[in-house]
Amino acid sequence: MRHLLVFSLVWLAAFTSSACAAQFTVEQDEHGVTVRQDGQLFARYLVKSGTKPIVWPLIGPSGKEMTRGYPMRAADEKEKSDHVHQRSCWFTHGDVNGISFWAEQGACGTINHREFLEVRGGERAVVRARNDWAGSRGELICRDVRKLTFACDEEARWIDFEITVTAGDNDVVFGDTKEGSFGLRVAGSMNVDRREGGKIVNSEGQTNEDAWGKRAAWVDYSGPVDGETVGVAILDHPKSLRYPTYWHVRTYGLFAANPFGVRDFLGTNAASGALKVESGTSFSLFYRVVLHRGDEKTGKIDERFRQYAAQEVGK
């Protein structure tokens, strides 16, 4: 056991020794917070886009935009102007007390920014915000507090998301549907359906269509952007609700961790992924979004997951 502990500490030290001596700055305005790494744009946290807060753009370590620009701007020649609700990077769900916070049409809910609790730069950047989830008539359903931590090393950039959802005065049910939950839409040129080198792979070795609806510790989506192969991975921390999560990941570019959509993913009504959250109680989700060069092997995603899994979260 002692030799195993020494090995683990040596491995962790070797893996983290390449951490870059970056400085992060944050700029807050009425639209949200802009995060820069050594003066270069990394990401923007927007308090309102459509019906929810989002992160857009997401800029990788080589300066490439890693998520789709539509509908925040007009679609380019490699983007599809579909699924208007799939806005770069977001957290919602398609059935919360029967109300869809995933869609943007019809009697859907809205996630309203209430206040920033913390915004700071330095060796890392931190954005922490409180939000109200309101039904189609404006009634409060639940609240969330989300903390985003922006960091990097010499080979990648990443954002740690810590999200705690708390029920209001009444119980809340997060229903069983595939339409959720922690989502990202990759850059149009990366999607598998273009047949230009896009690839989905998960921690279990399942690829492309076979990765849909499966449980996995992580999923990586890589492909070309402006002539360079780049990738985005979402890592699910072991402290997350229902780890390892199910994945609603599609070859057209949608990429979402969903711990609630069991019936759709298993194809049976004998199971249910619905979660009842009693009044005043909470659940928490923990994800790391890694922006990297190359595919999942070049990006060392399995190693990065082991590092993230050993990290304390929820403090």
C-alpha positions in Angstrom: 0.0 0.0 0.0 2.9 2.4 0.9 4.5 1.7 -2.5 1.1 2.4 -4.3 0.7 5.7 -2.4 4.2 6.8 -3.4 3.6 5.8 -7.0 0.3 7.7 -7.1 1.9 10.8 -5.6 4.8 10.7 -8.1 2.4 10.2 -11.0 0.3 13.1 -9.8 3.3 15.4 -9.3 4.6 14.5 -12.8 1.3 15.1 -14.4 0.7 18.5 -12.8 4.3 19.7 -13.1 3.5 21.1 -16.5 1.0 23.6 -15.2 1.4 26.9 -16.9 2.2 30.0 -15.0 -0.8 31.8 -16.5 -2.6 34.8 -15.2 -6.3 35.1 -15.6 -8.3 38.3 -15.7 -12.0 38.8 -15.5 -14.1 41.7 -16.9 -17.7 42.0 -15.6 -20.4 44.0 -17.5 -24.2 43.9 -17.9 -23.9 40.8 -20.2 -21.8 38.7 -17.8 -18.1 38.0 -17.3 -15.3 37.7 -19.8 -12.4 35.5 -18.9 -8.9 36.0 -20.4 -5.8 33.9 -20.0 -2.6 36.1 -20.3 -4.7 38.7 -22.2 -6.2 36.2 -24.7 -9.9 35.4 -24.7 -10.7 32.1 -23.1 -14.5 32.3 -22.5 -17.5 34.4 -21.7 -20.1 33.6 -19.2 -23.3 35.2 -20.5 -26.1 35.7 -17.9 -28.8 35.5 -20.6 -28.9 33.8 -24.0 -32.3 32.6 -25.1 -33.8 31.3 -21.8 -30.7 30.6 -19.8 -27.1 31.5 -18.9 -24.5 30.0 -21.2 -20.7 29.9 -21.8 -19.8 31.3 -25.2 -17.4 31.3 -26.8 -15.1 28.6 -25.6 -11.5 29.1 -27.0 -9.1 26.2 -26.9 -5.4 26.2 -26.2 -4.5 26.9 -29.9 -6.9 29.8 -30.2 -9.7 27.9 -31.9 -13.4 28.2 -31.1 -14.6 24.8 -29.8 -18.3 25.3 -29.8 -20.9 26.3 -32.3 -21.5 30.0 -32.8 -25.2 29.7 -33.8 -27.6 31.1 -32.7 -25.6 33.8 -30.9 -24.4 34.8 -34.4 -25.4 33.7 -37.9 -24.5 30.2 -38.8 -21.4 29.8 -41.0 -21.0 27.4 -43.9 -20.1 24.5 -41.6 -22.8 25.0 -39.0 -26.4 23.9 -39.0 -29.0 26.4 -37.9 -31.0 23.7 -36.0 -31.8 23.2 -32.3 -31.8 26.9 -31.4 -31.7 25.9 -27.7 -28.3 24.2 -28.1 -26.3 27.3 -27.2 -22.6 26.5 -26.9 -22.4 25.3 -23.3 -25.3 25.2 -20.8 -27.0 23.4 -17.9 -30.8 22.8 -18.1 -33.2 19.9 -18.1 -36.2 18.9 -20.3 -38.7 18.0 -17.5 -38.7 19.8 -14.2 -42.1 19.4 -12.6 -43.4 18.8 -16.2 -41.8 22.0 -17.5 -39.1 22.0 -20.2 -36.1 24.1 -19.4 -34.3 22.5 -22.3 -36.4 23.8 -25.2 -37.0 27.5 -26.0 -40.4 27.2 -27.7 -43.9 26.9 -26.2 -44.6 27.1 -22.5 -41.0 26.5 -21.5 -39.2 27.6 -18.3 -36.5 30.1 -17.9 -33.3 30.2 -15.8 -32.9 33.7 -14.6 -29.6 35.1 -13.3 -30.1 36.5 -9.9 -26.6 37.6 -8.7 -22.9 37.0 -8.9 -21.5 35.6 -5.6 -17.9 35.7 -6.7 -15.9 36.9 -9.7 -12.1 36.9 -9.5 -9.0 36.3 -11.5 -5.4 35.4 -10.6 -3.7 32.0 -11.1 -7.2 30.7 -11.9 -10.4 32.5 -12.6 -13.6 31.9 -10.7 -17.2 32.8 -11.5 -19.9 31.9 -9.0 -23.5 32.8 -9.7 -27.0 32.2 -8.2 -30.0 31.5 -10.6 -33.8 31.1 -10.2 -35.6 28.5 -12.3 -39.0 29.9 -13.2 -42.0 28.2 -14.8 -43.9 29.6 -17.8 -46.0 31.7 -15.5 -43.0 33.0 -13.6 -43.4 30.8 -10.6 -40.2 29.8 -8.8 -39.5 26.0 -9.2 -36.0 25.7 -7.9 -32.6 27.5 -7.6 -29.1 26.8 -8.5 -25.7 28.0 -7.5 -23.0 27.3 -10.0 -19.3 27.8 -9.7 -17.0 27.8 -12.8 -13.3 27.6 -12.3 -11.1 28.3 -15.3 -7.6 26.9 -15.5 -4.9 25.6 -17.8 -1.6 23.8 -18.3 0.8 23.8 -21.2 -1.4 21.4 -23.3 -5.0 22.2 -22.4 -7.5 24.6 -21.0 -10.4 23.5 -18.8 -13.4 24.7 -16.8 -14.6 23.0 -13.6 -18.4 23.2 -13.2 -19.9 22.7 -9.7 -23.7 23.0 -9.8 -26.0 22.6 -6.8 -29.7 22.6 -7.4 -32.0 23.3 -4.4 -35.8 22.9 -4.4 -37.9 25.9 -3.4 -41.0 25.8 -1.1 -42.4 22.7 -2.9 -40.9 19.4 -3.9 -39.3 19.3 -7.4 -39.1 16.3 -9.7 -36.4 16.2 -12.4 -38.2 13.9 -14.8 -36.9 11.0 -16.9 -36.2 12.4 -20.4 -33.2 12.3 -22.8 -33.5 16.0 -23.2 -30.9 17.1 -20.7 -28.8 18.2 -19.0 -25.3 19.5 -18.9 -24.9 20.2 -22.6 -22.4 21.4 -25.2 -22.7 21.8 -29.0 -19.3 21.3 -30.6 -18.1 23.5 -33.5 -19.9 22.5 -36.8 -16.7 21.3 -38.5 -16.1 18.7 -35.7 -19.4 16.8 -35.9 -19.1 13.1 -36.9 -21.8 13.4 -39.6 -19.6 15.6 -41.8 -17.2 12.7 -42.2 -14.2 14.9 -42.0 -12.5 13.3 -39.1 -15.0 13.9 -36.2 -15.0 11.2 -33.6 -16.8 10.5 -30.3 -15.2 8.1 -27.8 -16.0 7.4 -24.2 -14.1 5.9 -21.3 -15.4 2.4 -22.1 -14.0 2.5 -25.7 -17.4 3.0 -27.3 -17.4 5.3 -30.3 -19.7 7.5 -32.3 -23.4 6.2 -32.4 -22.5 3.4 -29.9 -21.6 6.0 -27.2 -25.2 7.4 -27.1 -27.1 6.5 -24.0 -24.2 4.7 -22.4 -22.8 5.3 -18.9 -19.2 6.4 -18.8 -16.8 8.4 -16.7 -15.9 10.7 -19.6 -16.7 11.3 -23.2 -14.4 13.1 -25.8 -15.5 14.7 -29.0 -12.7 15.6 -31.4 -12.5 16.8 -35.0 -11.1 19.5 -37.3 -11.3 23.2 -36.7 -9.6 25.5 -39.2 -7.3 22.7 -40.4 -6.3 21.4 -36.9 -7.7 18.4 -35.0 -8.9 19.5 -31.6 -11.1 18.0 -28.9 -13.5 18.7 -26.1 -13.9 16.2 -23.3 -16.5 16.3 -20.4 -15.4 14.4 -17.3 -17.9 13.3 -14.7 -16.5 13.5 -11.1 -17.2 10.4 -8.9 -19.0 12.7 -6.4 -21.5 13.7 -9.1 -25.1 12.5 -8.7 -25.4 9.0 -10.2 -21.9 8.7 -11.4 -21.0 7.5 -13.9 -23.6 9.4 -15.8 -25.5 8.5 -19.0 -24.6 10.5 -22.1 -26.9 12.1 -24.6 -24.1 12.5 -27.3 -25.1 12.7 -30.9 -23.0 12.5 -34.2 -24.5 15.8 -35.3 -22.7 17.7 -32.5 -24.8 17.6 -29.4 -22.8 16.5 -26.3 -24.6 16.2 -22.9 -24.2 14.5 -19.6 -27.7 13.4 -18.4 -28.2 11.4 -15.1 -32.0 11.4 -15.5 -32.8 9.9 -18.9 -32.8 6.3 -18.0 -35.9 5.1 -19.9 -34.8 6.6 -23.2 -31.3 5.4 -22.9 -32.2 1.9 -21.8 -35.2 1.7 -24.1 -37.5 0.4 -21.4 -40.4 1.7 -19.2 -39.4 -0.7 -16.5 -36.7 1.8 -15.2 -37.0 5.4 -14.2 -34.3 8.1 -13.9 -36.7 10.6 -12.3 -35.3 12.3 -9.2 -37.6 13.8 -6.5 -35.9 16.7 -4.6 -37.8 17.5 -1.5 -38.4 21.1 -0.5 -35.3 22.8 0.8 -33.0 19.9 -0.2 -30.3 19.8 -2.9 -28.3 17.7 -5.3 -24.9 18.4 -6.9 -23.2 17.8 -10.2 -19.5 18.1 -10.9 -18.0 18.2 -14.4 -14.7 19.3 -16.0 -14.8 20.5 -19.6 -11.3 20.0 -21.1 -10.3 21.8 -24.4 -7.3 20.1 -25.9 -5.3 19.6 -29.1 -5.7 16.4 -31.1 -7.9 13.4 -30.2 -8.5 11.8 -26.8 -5.1 10.1 -26.8 -3.2 13.2 -27.7 -5.2 15.1 -25.0 -4.4 12.4 -22.4 -8.1 12.4 -21.4 -8.0 9.1 -19.4 -5.0 10.5 -17.4 -6.8 13.8 -16.9 -9.9 12.0 -15.7 -7.8 10.2 -13.0 -6.3 13.5 -11.9 -9.8 15.1 -11.7 -11.3 12.1 -9.9 -8.6 12.4 -7.2 -9.4 16.1 -6.7 -11.6 17.3 -3.9 -14.8 19.0 -5.1 -17.7 20.7 -3.5 -15.8 22.7 -0.9 
